Amino acid sequence: MLFAHDTEIALAAATALVNTAADGEERLPDPAALAAFLDTWQFTGSRTGDAAELAEVRQLRTVLAGIWTADEDGVVTVVNRLLREGQALPQLVRHDDWGYHVHATEPTASLADRMGVEAAMALADVVRADALDRLRRCAARGCDDALAT
C-alpha cells in the first residue's frame, strides 16, 4: 500500500529514531548528534538543543521501539497516548520545499511531542490500512534494527 509522502517520511524518521539505539549502541550521545539527526530528517519547529530535550527524545525512542513488538491493540494504545499527550490538532501546512502536508502540533510544542505526534499520525495510517506487517525487525544475526517496508 502506498501512503502519502509525509506519512512515508514520518514512518521512516520514526524507524531511524528507533535505530539510533539499535544493537545496544547509543547513536544520540549528545545534543549535537540529535541536531544532526533532526537536520537529516528535516524536522521543523523550535528546538532547545539541551540535555533535557535529548532525554525527552530518547524516552520517545523507547516508546516507539515498543511498537515493533506490540500487537495491534498495543500499537493503538501507544498511538492514542502520543496523540493525546501531544495535544494533536491536525492541520494542512505548506513550507520550504514541501507541498501541503499534515502538521498536528504547534511549531512551539516540545520537540519530543512534535516527533511523537508525527510518528503517531503515520502509525495511525499504518493501522488503518491493516499494514502493521510493514513494521519488522532485522532477521540477520546480530542485527536488531527496526524496519518499515
ROKEMAR-611830 format. One record per residue: x, y, z of N, C-alpha, C in turn; residue number from 1. Coordinates in steps of 0.02 Angstrom, whole numbers, plus 50000, padded with zeros to 5 digits. Atoms other than C-alpha are relative to their C-alpha. Layout:
# ROKEMAR-611830
@n.c1=X n.c2=Y n.c3=Z ca.c1=X ca.c2=Y ca.c3=Z c.c1=X c.c2=Y c.c3=Z nr=NUM
...
END
This chain:
# ROKEMAR-611830
@n.c1=50042 n.c2=49941 n.c3=50000 ca.c1=50000 ca.c2=50000 ca.c3=50000 c.c1=50044 c.c2=50062 c.c3=50000 nr=1
@n.c1=49964 n.c2=49937 n.c3=50004 ca.c1=50061 ca.c2=50173 ca.c3=49958 c.c1=49968 c.c2=50050 c.c3=50047 nr=2
@n.c1=50024 n.c2=49949 n.c3=49954 ca.c1=50045 ca.c2=50306 ca.c3=50092 c.c1=50020 c.c2=50068 c.c3=49973 nr=3
@n.c1=49982 n.c2=49931 n.c3=50018 ca.c1=50053 ca.c2=50495 ca.c3=50075 c.c1=50074 c.c2=50010 c.c3=50015 nr=4
@n.c1=49928 n.c2=49987 n.c3=49994 ca.c1=50229 ca.c2=50564 ca.c3=50059 c.c1=50019 c.c2=50017 c.c3=50073 nr=5
@n.c1=49982 n.c2=49981 n.c3=49931 ca.c1=50228 ca.c2=50643 ca.c3=50233 c.c1=49993 c.c2=49941 c.c3=50048 nr=6
@n.c1=50007 n.c2=50060 n.c3=49959 ca.c1=50167 ca.c2=50479 ca.c3=50308 c.c1=50062 c.c2=49956 c.c3=49992 nr=7
@n.c1=49941 n.c2=50041 n.c3=50013 ca.c1=50309 ca.c2=50383 ca.c3=50225 c.c1=50062 c.c2=50029 c.c3=50034 nr=8
@n.c1=49942 n.c2=49967 n.c3=49969 ca.c1=50438 ca.c2=50511 ca.c3=50285 c.c1=49997 c.c2=49994 c.c3=50076 nr=9
@n.c1=50007 n.c2=50005 n.c3=49927 ca.c1=50369 ca.c2=50512 ca.c3=50463 c.c1=50013 c.c2=49929 c.c3=50024 nr=10
@n.c1=49989 n.c2=50069 n.c3=49982 ca.c1=50370 ca.c2=50323 ca.c3=50468 c.c1=50075 c.c2=49983 c.c3=49995 nr=11
@n.c1=49928 n.c2=50011 n.c3=50008 ca.c1=50549 ca.c2=50318 ca.c3=50403 c.c1=50040 c.c2=50035 c.c3=50056 nr=12
@n.c1=49965 n.c2=49963 n.c3=49947 ca.c1=50603 ca.c2=50451 ca.c3=50529 c.c1=49991 c.c2=49966 c.c3=50068 nr=13
@n.c1=50012 n.c2=50036 n.c3=49938 ca.c1=50522 ca.c2=50356 ca.c3=50673 c.c1=50043 c.c2=49937 c.c3=50003 nr=14
@n.c1=49958 n.c2=50060 n.c3=50004 ca.c1=50611 ca.c2=50198 ca.c3=50616 c.c1=50073 c.c2=50018 c.c3=50011 nr=15
@n.c1=49931 n.c2=49978 n.c3=49991 ca.c1=50776 ca.c2=50292 ca.c3=50605 c.c1=50013 c.c2=50019 c.c3=50072 nr=16
@n.c1=49991 n.c2=49982 n.c3=49929 ca.c1=50749 ca.c2=50361 ca.c3=50780 c.c1=50007 c.c2=49937 c.c3=50042 nr=17
@n.c1=49995 n.c2=50063 n.c3=49963 ca.c1=50719 ca.c2=50186 ca.c3=50849 c.c1=50069 c.c2=49970 c.c3=49989 nr=18
@n.c1=49935 n.c2=50030 n.c3=50016 ca.c1=50878 ca.c2=50129 ca.c3=50762 c.c1=50060 c.c2=50038 c.c3=50027 nr=19
@n.c1=49944 n.c2=49965 n.c3=49968 ca.c1=50982 ca.c2=50261 ca.c3=50850 c.c1=50022 c.c2=49966 c.c3=50065 nr=20
@n.c1=49980 n.c2=50039 n.c3=49941 ca.c1=50988 ca.c2=50136 ca.c3=50993 c.c1=50006 c.c2=49926 c.c3=49982 nr=21
@n.c1=49997 n.c2=50070 n.c3=50021 ca.c1=50998 ca.c2=49975 ca.c3=50890 c.c1=50067 c.c2=49969 c.c3=50019 nr=22
@n.c1=49941 n.c2=50039 n.c3=49984 ca.c1=51122 ca.c2=49841 ca.c3=50935 c.c1=50036 c.c2=50025 c.c3=50063 nr=23
@n.c1=49971 n.c2=49976 n.c3=49937 ca.c1=51150 ca.c2=49923 ca.c3=51105 c.c1=50046 c.c2=50059 c.c3=49994 nr=24
@n.c1=49956 n.c2=49943 n.c3=50011 ca.c1=51245 ca.c2=50069 ca.c3=51029 c.c1=49960 c.c2=50065 c.c3=50001 nr=25
@n.c1=50034 n.c2=49935 n.c3=49996 ca.c1=51192 ca.c2=50246 ca.c3=51075 c.c1=50025 c.c2=50045 c.c3=49944 nr=26
@n.c1=49982 n.c2=49957 n.c3=50057 ca.c1=51190 ca.c2=50350 ca.c3=50916 c.c1=49975 c.c2=50071 c.c3=50008 nr=27
@n.c1=50018 n.c2=49931 n.c3=49982 ca.c1=51117 ca.c2=50504 ca.c3=51000 c.c1=50034 c.c2=50015 c.c3=50067 nr=28
@n.c1=49965 n.c2=49992 n.c3=49937 ca.c1=51253 ca.c2=50531 ca.c3=51130 c.c1=49997 c.c2=50071 c.c3=50029 nr=29
@n.c1=49999 n.c2=49931 n.c3=49976 ca.c1=51234 ca.c2=50720 ca.c3=51142 c.c1=49952 c.c2=50043 c.c3=49958 nr=30
@n.c1=50045 n.c2=49957 n.c3=50038 ca.c1=51128 ca.c2=50867 ca.c3=51084 c.c1=50023 c.c2=50014 c.c3=49929 nr=31
@n.c1=49975 n.c2=49988 n.c3=50068 ca.c1=51240 ca.c2=50893 ca.c3=50932 c.c1=49980 c.c2=49942 c.c3=49954 nr=32
@n.c1=50021 n.c2=50057 n.c3=50040 ca.c1=51202 ca.c2=50717 ca.c3=50871 c.c1=49925 c.c2=50002 c.c3=49987 nr=33
@n.c1=50072 n.c2=49992 n.c3=50010 ca.c1=51017 ca.c2=50749 ca.c3=50897 c.c1=49986 c.c2=50054 c.c3=49947 nr=34
@n.c1=50008 n.c2=49946 n.c3=50050 ca.c1=51031 ca.c2=50912 ca.c3=50797 c.c1=50014 c.c2=49974 c.c3=49930 nr=35
@n.c1=49984 n.c2=50028 n.c3=50066 ca.c1=51113 ca.c2=50817 ca.c3=50654 c.c1=49945 c.c2=49953 c.c3=49977 nr=36
@n.c1=50056 n.c2=50045 n.c3=50016 ca.c1=50975 ca.c2=50685 ca.c3=50660 c.c1=49940 c.c2=50041 c.c3=49976 nr=37
@n.c1=50057 n.c2=49958 n.c3=50017 ca.c1=50841 ca.c2=50820 ca.c3=50656 c.c1=50009 c.c2=50034 c.c3=49932 nr=38
@n.c1=49986 n.c2=49968 n.c3=50065 ca.c1=50925 ca.c2=50908 ca.c3=50510 c.c1=49994 c.c2=49949 c.c3=49943 nr=39
@n.c1=50004 n.c2=50052 n.c3=50050 ca.c1=50940 ca.c2=50745 ca.c3=50414 c.c1=49927 c.c2=49986 c.c3=49982 nr=40
@n.c1=50071 n.c2=50016 n.c3=50011 ca.c1=50753 ca.c2=50713 ca.c3=50435 c.c1=49957 c.c2=50062 c.c3=49991 nr=41
@n.c1=50034 n.c2=49936 n.c3=50014 ca.c1=50707 ca.c2=50897 ca.c3=50408 c.c1=49944 c.c2=50016 c.c3=50049 nr=42
@n.c1=50049 n.c2=49981 n.c3=49949 ca.c1=50615 ca.c2=50920 ca.c3=50572 c.c1=50000 c.c2=50076 c.c3=50007 nr=43
@n.c1=50007 n.c2=49928 n.c3=49993 ca.c1=50548 ca.c2=51097 ca.c3=50587 c.c1=49973 c.c2=50016 c.c3=50069 nr=44
@n.c1=50026 n.c2=49978 n.c3=49936 ca.c1=50492 ca.c2=51199 ca.c3=50736 c.c1=50055 c.c2=50014 c.c3=50049 nr=45
@n.c1=49952 n.c2=49978 n.c3=49950 ca.c1=50575 ca.c2=51254 ca.c3=50895 c.c1=50042 c.c2=49942 c.c3=50027 nr=46
@n.c1=49954 n.c2=50047 n.c3=49968 ca.c1=50723 ca.c2=51166 ca.c3=50974 c.c1=50035 c.c2=50037 c.c3=50056 nr=47
@n.c1=49960 n.c2=49970 n.c3=49946 ca.c1=50811 ca.c2=51198 ca.c3=51138 c.c1=50073 c.c2=49979 c.c3=49994 nr=48
@n.c1=49931 n.c2=50024 n.c3=50009 ca.c1=50965 ca.c2=51095 ca.c3=51095 c.c1=50035 c.c2=49983 c.c3=50066 nr=49
@n.c1=49969 n.c2=50014 n.c3=49936 ca.c1=50992 ca.c2=51050 ca.c3=51277 c.c1=49993 c.c2=49926 c.c3=50019 nr=50
@n.c1=50001 n.c2=50069 n.c3=49977 ca.c1=51014 ca.c2=50890 ca.c3=51376 c.c1=49930 c.c2=49976 c.c3=50018 nr=51
@n.c1=50069 n.c2=50019 n.c3=49983 ca.c1=50833 ca.c2=50891 ca.c3=51436 c.c1=49961 c.c2=49980 c.c3=49937 nr=52
@n.c1=50034 n.c2=50016 n.c3=50063 ca.c1=50769 ca.c2=50892 ca.c3=51257 c.c1=50025 c.c2=49932 c.c3=49974 nr=53
@n.c1=49971 n.c2=50064 n.c3=50021 ca.c1=50887 ca.c2=50749 ca.c3=51214 c.c1=49970 c.c2=49943 c.c3=50041 nr=54
@n.c1=50029 n.c2=50052 n.c3=49957 ca.c1=50822 ca.c2=50649 ca.c3=51363 c.c1=49928 c.c2=49986 c.c3=49981 nr=55
@n.c1=50070 n.c2=50009 n.c3=50020 ca.c1=50641 ca.c2=50677 ca.c3=51307 c.c1=49996 c.c2=49961 c.c3=49934 nr=56
@n.c1=50000 n.c2=50036 n.c3=50064 ca.c1=50681 ca.c2=50617 ca.c3=51130 c.c1=50022 c.c2=49928 c.c3=50011 nr=57
@n.c1=49980 n.c2=50069 n.c3=49986 ca.c1=50771 ca.c2=50464 ca.c3=51198 c.c1=49942 c.c2=49961 c.c3=50032 nr=58
@n.c1=50058 n.c2=50033 n.c3=49970 ca.c1=50617 ca.c2=50424 ca.c3=51304 c.c1=49948 c.c2=49984 c.c3=49946 nr=59
@n.c1=50045 n.c2=50013 n.c3=50056 ca.c1=50508 ca.c2=50442 ca.c3=51148 c.c1=50025 c.c2=49940 c.c3=49959 nr=60
@n.c1=49970 n.c2=50055 n.c3=50038 ca.c1=50628 ca.c2=50324 ca.c3=51058 c.c1=49983 c.c2=49933 c.c3=50033 nr=61
@n.c1=50017 n.c2=50062 n.c3=49964 ca.c1=50598 ca.c2=50192 ca.c3=51192 c.c1=49927 c.c2=49982 c.c3=49990 nr=62
@n.c1=50072 n.c2=50012 n.c3=50011 ca.c1=50410 ca.c2=50212 ca.c3=51174 c.c1=49988 c.c2=49974 c.c3=49929 nr=63
@n.c1=50010 n.c2=50020 n.c3=50069 ca.c1=50419 ca.c2=50199 ca.c3=50985 c.c1=50029 c.c2=49931 c.c3=49986 nr=64
@n.c1=49970 n.c2=50066 n.c3=50011 ca.c1=50534 ca.c2=50047 ca.c3=50992 c.c1=49952 c.c2=49944 c.c3=50018 nr=65
@n.c1=50049 n.c2=50050 n.c3=49980 ca.c1=50395 ca.c2=49953 ca.c3=51080 c.c1=49948 c.c2=49985 c.c3=49947 nr=66
@n.c1=50048 n.c2=50009 n.c3=50055 ca.c1=50285 ca.c2=49975 ca.c3=50926 c.c1=50018 c.c2=49938 c.c3=49959 nr=67
@n.c1=49978 n.c2=50055 n.c3=50045 ca.c1=50389 ca.c2=49847 ca.c3=50830 c.c1=49986 c.c2=49931 c.c3=50029 nr=68
@n.c1=50015 n.c2=50065 n.c3=49970 ca.c1=50344 ca.c2=49709 ca.c3=50953 c.c1=49928 c.c2=49997 c.c3=50027 nr=69
@n.c1=50069 n.c2=49997 n.c3=49974 ca.c1=50167 ca.c2=49762 ca.c3=51000 c.c1=49950 c.c2=49970 c.c3=49951 nr=70
@n.c1=50055 n.c2=50021 n.c3=50043 ca.c1=50007 ca.c2=49686 ca.c3=50936 c.c1=49960 c.c2=50062 c.c3=49981 nr=71
@n.c1=50038 n.c2=49943 n.c3=50026 ca.c1=49878 ca.c2=49796 ca.c3=50850 c.c1=49971 c.c2=50043 c.c3=50056 nr=72
@n.c1=50029 n.c2=49961 n.c3=49945 ca.c1=49790 ca.c2=49846 ca.c3=51011 c.c1=50054 c.c2=50038 c.c3=50039 nr=73
@n.c1=49944 n.c2=49966 n.c3=49966 ca.c1=49958 ca.c2=49888 ca.c3=51090 c.c1=50024 c.c2=50061 c.c3=49960 nr=74
@n.c1=49981 n.c2=49944 n.c3=50043 ca.c1=50005 ca.c2=49997 ca.c3=50941 c.c1=49949 c.c2=50056 c.c3=50007 nr=75
@n.c1=50053 n.c2=49949 n.c3=49995 ca.c1=49837 ca.c2=50087 ca.c3=50950 c.c1=50004 c.c2=50036 c.c3=50067 nr=76
@n.c1=49994 n.c2=49968 n.c3=49934 ca.c1=49861 ca.c2=50119 ca.c3=51136 c.c1=50056 c.c2=50052 c.c3=50000 nr=77
@n.c1=49943 n.c2=49954 n.c3=50002 ca.c1=50031 ca.c2=50199 ca.c3=51106 c.c1=49984 c.c2=50059 c.c3=49954 nr=78
@n.c1=50017 n.c2=49946 n.c3=50047 ca.c1=49970 ca.c2=50299 ca.c3=50955 c.c1=49952 c.c2=50049 c.c3=50033 nr=79
@n.c1=50048 n.c2=49956 n.c3=49968 ca.c1=49821 ca.c2=50366 ca.c3=51051 c.c1=50030 c.c2=50041 c.c3=50057 nr=80
@n.c1=49967 n.c2=49964 n.c3=49946 ca.c1=49929 ca.c2=50411 ca.c3=51200 c.c1=50044 c.c2=50057 c.c3=49973 nr=81
@n.c1=49957 n.c2=49948 n.c3=50029 ca.c1=50054 ca.c2=50505 ca.c3=51092 c.c1=49958 c.c2=50058 c.c3=49972 nr=82
@n.c1=50043 n.c2=49948 n.c3=50027 ca.c1=49914 ca.c2=50599 ca.c3=51004 c.c1=49969 c.c2=50042 c.c3=50056 nr=83
@n.c1=50032 n.c2=49965 n.c3=49944 ca.c1=49829 ca.c2=50643 ca.c3=51168 c.c1=50051 c.c2=50043 c.c3=50037 nr=84
@n.c1=49950 n.c2=49962 n.c3=49962 ca.c1=49987 ca.c2=50694 ca.c3=51261 c.c1=50030 c.c2=50056 c.c3=49960 nr=85
@n.c1=49973 n.c2=49948 n.c3=50043 ca.c1=50048 ca.c2=50794 ca.c3=51112 c.c1=49949 c.c2=50051 c.c3=49980 nr=86
@n.c1=50055 n.c2=49954 n.c3=50015 ca.c1=49880 ca.c2=50884 ca.c3=51102 c.c1=49993 c.c2=50010 c.c3=49924 nr=87
@n.c1=50002 n.c2=49999 n.c3=50073 ca.c1=49867 ca.c2=50839 ca.c3=50918 c.c1=49939 c.c2=50038 c.c3=49974 nr=88
@n.c1=50052 n.c2=49962 n.c3=50035 ca.c1=49766 ca.c2=50959 ca.c3=50810 c.c1=50022 c.c2=50004 c.c3=49927 nr=89
@n.c1=49975 n.c2=50003 n.c3=50069 ca.c1=49799 ca.c2=50907 ca.c3=50629 c.c1=49978 c.c2=50059 c.c3=49957 nr=90
@n.c1=50012 n.c2=49945 n.c3=50047 ca.c1=49813 ca.c2=51046 ca.c3=50501 c.c1=50043 c.c2=49990 c.c3=49938 nr=91
@n.c1=49960 n.c2=50001 n.c3=50061 ca.c1=49871 ca.c2=51055 ca.c3=50321 c.c1=50044 c.c2=50063 c.c3=49999 nr=92
@n.c1=49953 n.c2=49945 n.c3=50004 ca.c1=50026 ca.c2=51163 ca.c3=50301 c.c1=50044 c.c2=49991 c.c3=49939 nr=93
@n.c1=49952 n.c2=50002 n.c3=50055 ca.c1=50149 ca.c2=51206 ca.c3=50163 c.c1=50057 c.c2=50046 c.c3=50019 nr=94
@n.c1=49941 n.c2=49959 n.c3=49984 ca.c1=50327 ca.c2=51268 ca.c3=50192 c.c1=50060 c.c2=49971 c.c3=49965 nr=95
@n.c1=49937 n.c2=50019 n.c3=50031 ca.c1=50502 ca.c2=51260 ca.c3=50122 c.c1=49986 c.c2=49969 c.c3=49932 nr=96
@n.c1=50010 n.c2=50033 n.c3=50064 ca.c1=50507 ca.c2=51138 ca.c3=49976 c.c1=49945 c.c2=49946 c.c3=50003 nr=97
@n.c1=50053 n.c2=50050 n.c3=49991 ca.c1=50362 ca.c2=51033 ca.c3=50042 c.c1=49934 c.c2=50028 c.c3=49976 nr=98
@n.c1=50069 n.c2=49982 n.c3=50017 ca.c1=50189 ca.c2=51038 ca.c3=49965 c.c1=49958 c.c2=49992 c.c3=50062 nr=99
@n.c1=50044 n.c2=50008 n.c3=49942 ca.c1=50037 ca.c2=51026 ca.c3=50077 c.c1=50011 c.c2=49932 c.c3=50033 nr=100
@n.c1=49993 n.c2=50060 n.c3=49959 ca.c1=50060 ca.c2=50900 ca.c3=50216 c.c1=49971 c.c2=50016 c.c3=50068 nr=101
@n.c1=50032 n.c2=49992 n.c3=49935 ca.c1=49995 ca.c2=50874 ca.c3=50392 c.c1=50051 c.c2=50014 c.c3=50055 nr=102
@n.c1=49967 n.c2=49989 n.c3=49936 ca.c1=50067 ca.c2=50952 ca.c3=50549 c.c1=49944 c.c2=49996 c.c3=50051 nr=103
@n.c1=50053 n.c2=50010 n.c3=49951 ca.c1=49971 ca.c2=50905 ca.c3=50703 c.c1=50016 c.c2=50032 c.c3=50067 nr=104
@n.c1=49982 n.c2=49963 n.c3=49939 ca.c1=50058 ca.c2=51012 ca.c3=50835 c.c1=50020 c.c2=50070 c.c3=49981 nr=105
@n.c1=49974 n.c2=49933 n.c3=50011 ca.c1=50106 ca.c2=51192 ca.c3=50854 c.c1=50076 c.c2=49996 c.c3=49993 nr=106
@n.c1=49927 n.c2=50001 n.c3=50007 ca.c1=50285 ca.c2=51231 ca.c3=50800 c.c1=50037 c.c2=50014 c.c3=50065 nr=107
@n.c1=49968 n.c2=49985 n.c3=49935 ca.c1=50319 ca.c2=51287 ca.c3=50979 c.c1=49992 c.c2=49943 c.c3=50050 nr=108
@n.c1=50006 n.c2=50058 n.c3=49955 ca.c1=50269 ca.c2=51119 ca.c3=51055 c.c1=50070 c.c2=49970 c.c3=50011 nr=109
@n.c1=49934 n.c2=50030 n.c3=49988 ca.c1=50413 ca.c2=51022 ca.c3=51131 c.c1=50019 c.c2=49955 c.c3=49942 nr=110
@n.c1=49975 n.c2=50042 n.c3=50054 ca.c1=50521 ca.c2=50929 ca.c3=51008 c.c1=49975 c.c2=49929 c.c3=50006 nr=111
@n.c1=50023 n.c2=50069 n.c3=49990 ca.c1=50477 ca.c2=50760 ca.c3=51084 c.c1=49926 c.c2=49993 c.c3=49985 nr=112
@n.c1=50071 n.c2=50003 n.c3=50016 ca.c1=50291 ca.c2=50800 ca.c3=51072 c.c1=49989 c.c2=50003 c.c3=49925 nr=113
@n.c1=50008 n.c2=49994 n.c3=50073 ca.c1=50308 ca.c2=50854 ca.c3=50890 c.c1=50021 c.c2=49935 c.c3=49965 nr=114
@n.c1=49976 n.c2=50062 n.c3=50031 ca.c1=50409 ca.c2=50699 ca.c3=50845 c.c1=49952 c.c2=49943 c.c3=50015 nr=115
@n.c1=50046 n.c2=50054 n.c3=49981 ca.c1=50291 ca.c2=50585 ca.c3=50941 c.c1=49934 c.c2=50004 c.c3=49963 nr=116
@n.c1=50064 n.c2=49992 n.c3=50036 ca.c1=50134 ca.c2=50656 ca.c3=50862 c.c1=50010 c.c2=49985 c.c3=49926 nr=117
@n.c1=49987 n.c2=50015 n.c3=50070 ca.c1=50212 ca.c2=50648 ca.c3=50689 c.c1=50004 c.c2=49925 c.c3=49988 nr=118
@n.c1=49996 n.c2=50073 n.c3=50005 ca.c1=50256 ca.c2=50465 ca.c3=50715 c.c1=49931 c.c2=49968 c.c3=50010 nr=119
@n.c1=50066 n.c2=50028 n.c3=49986 ca.c1=50084 ca.c2=50430 ca.c3=50788 c.c1=49953 c.c2=50010 c.c3=49941 nr=120
@n.c1=50043 n.c2=49988 n.c3=50059 ca.c1=49996 ca.c2=50509 ca.c3=50638 c.c1=50017 c.c2=49950 c.c3=49945 nr=121
@n.c1=49980 n.c2=50048 n.c3=50052 ca.c1=50097 ca.c2=50398 ca.c3=50520 c.c1=49979 c.c2=49930 c.c3=50021 nr=122
@n.c1=50019 n.c2=50066 n.c3=49976 ca.c1=50067 ca.c2=50244 ca.c3=50627 c.c1=49925 c.c2=49990 c.c3=49998 nr=123
@n.c1=50073 n.c2=50005 n.c3=50006 ca.c1=49881 ca.c2=50282 ca.c3=50630 c.c1=49980 c.c2=49979 c.c3=49930 nr=124
@n.c1=50014 n.c2=50020 n.c3=50070 ca.c1=49882 ca.c2=50269 ca.c3=50440 c.c1=50018 c.c2=49926 c.c3=49989 nr=125
@n.c1=49979 n.c2=50070 n.c3=50007 ca.c1=49976 ca.c2=50103 ca.c3=50451 c.c1=49947 c.c2=49954 c.c3=50031 nr=126
@n.c1=50051 n.c2=50041 n.c3=49967 ca.c1=49848 ca.c2=50033 ca.c3=50574 c.c1=49936 c.c2=50000 c.c3=49958 nr=127
@n.c1=50062 n.c2=49995 n.c3=50039 ca.c1=49700 ca.c2=50096 ca.c3=50471 c.c1=50004 c.c2=49961 c.c3=49935 nr=128
@n.c1=49990 n.c2=50037 n.c3=50062 ca.c1=49774 ca.c2=50014 ca.c3=50316 c.c1=50011 c.c2=49925 c.c3=50013 nr=129
@n.c1=49987 n.c2=50069 n.c3=49981 ca.c1=49794 ca.c2=49850 ca.c3=50411 c.c1=50068 c.c2=49977 c.c3=49974 nr=130
@n.c1=49934 n.c2=50012 n.c3=50028 ca.c1=49978 ca.c2=49859 ca.c3=50366 c.c1=50055 c.c2=49996 c.c3=50053 nr=131
@n.c1=49949 n.c2=50005 n.c3=49949 ca.c1=50068 ca.c2=49828 ca.c3=50530 c.c1=50055 c.c2=49950 c.c3=49982 nr=132
@n.c1=49948 n.c2=50047 n.c3=50023 ca.c1=50161 ca.c2=49688 ca.c3=50441 c.c1=50057 c.c2=50037 c.c3=49966 nr=133
@n.c1=49946 n.c2=49960 n.c3=50028 ca.c1=50264 ca.c2=49829 ca.c3=50364 c.c1=50053 c.c2=50017 c.c3=50052 nr=134
@n.c1=49953 n.c2=49986 n.c3=49946 ca.c1=50347 ca.c2=49853 ca.c3=50534 c.c1=50032 c.c2=49935 c.c3=50021 nr=135
@n.c1=49964 n.c2=50063 n.c3=49987 ca.c1=50480 ca.c2=49720 ca.c3=50555 c.c1=50065 c.c2=50015 c.c3=50036 nr=136
@n.c1=49933 n.c2=49997 n.c3=49972 ca.c1=50643 ca.c2=49685 ca.c3=50642 c.c1=50047 c.c2=49962 c.c3=49954 nr=137
@n.c1=49949 n.c2=50032 n.c3=50041 ca.c1=50801 ca.c2=49638 ca.c3=50550 c.c1=50009 c.c2=49927 c.c3=50024 nr=138
@n.c1=49994 n.c2=50071 n.c3=49983 ca.c1=50819 ca.c2=49448 ca.c3=50544 c.c1=50071 c.c2=49975 c.c3=49998 nr=139
@n.c1=49930 n.c2=50021 n.c3=50004 ca.c1=51007 ca.c2=49443 ca.c3=50516 c.c1=50030 c.c2=49992 c.c3=50070 nr=140
@n.c1=49966 n.c2=50012 n.c3=49937 ca.c1=51117 ca.c2=49376 ca.c3=50654 c.c1=50034 c.c2=50064 c.c3=50024 nr=141
@n.c1=49968 n.c2=49942 n.c3=49971 ca.c1=51173 ca.c2=49516 ca.c3=50770 c.c1=49969 c.c2=50067 c.c3=49981 nr=142
@n.c1=50034 n.c2=49938 n.c3=50022 ca.c1=51051 ca.c2=49642 ca.c3=50696 c.c1=49932 c.c2=50004 c.c3=50032 nr=143
@n.c1=50067 n.c2=49991 n.c3=49972 ca.c1=50902 ca.c2=49711 ca.c3=50789 c.c1=49969 c.c2=50065 c.c3=49975 nr=144
@n.c1=50027 n.c2=49939 n.c3=50029 ca.c1=50865 ca.c2=49860 ca.c3=50676 c.c1=49925 c.c2=49993 c.c3=49989 nr=145
@n.c1=50070 n.c2=49996 n.c3=50018 ca.c1=50685 ca.c2=49913 ca.c3=50656 c.c1=49996 c.c2=50015 c.c3=49925 nr=146
@n.c1=50010 n.c2=49989 n.c3=50072 ca.c1=50622 ca.c2=49911 ca.c3=50476 c.c1=49928 c.c2=50020 c.c3=49988 nr=147
@n.c1=50067 n.c2=49982 n.c3=50024 ca.c1=50473 ca.c2=49994 ca.c3=50394 c.c1=50002 c.c2=49992 c.c3=49925 nr=148
@n.c1=49996 n.c2=50015 n.c3=50072 ca.c1=50446 ca.c2=49920 ca.c3=50222 c.c1=49941 c.c2=50027 c.c3=49962 nr=149
END
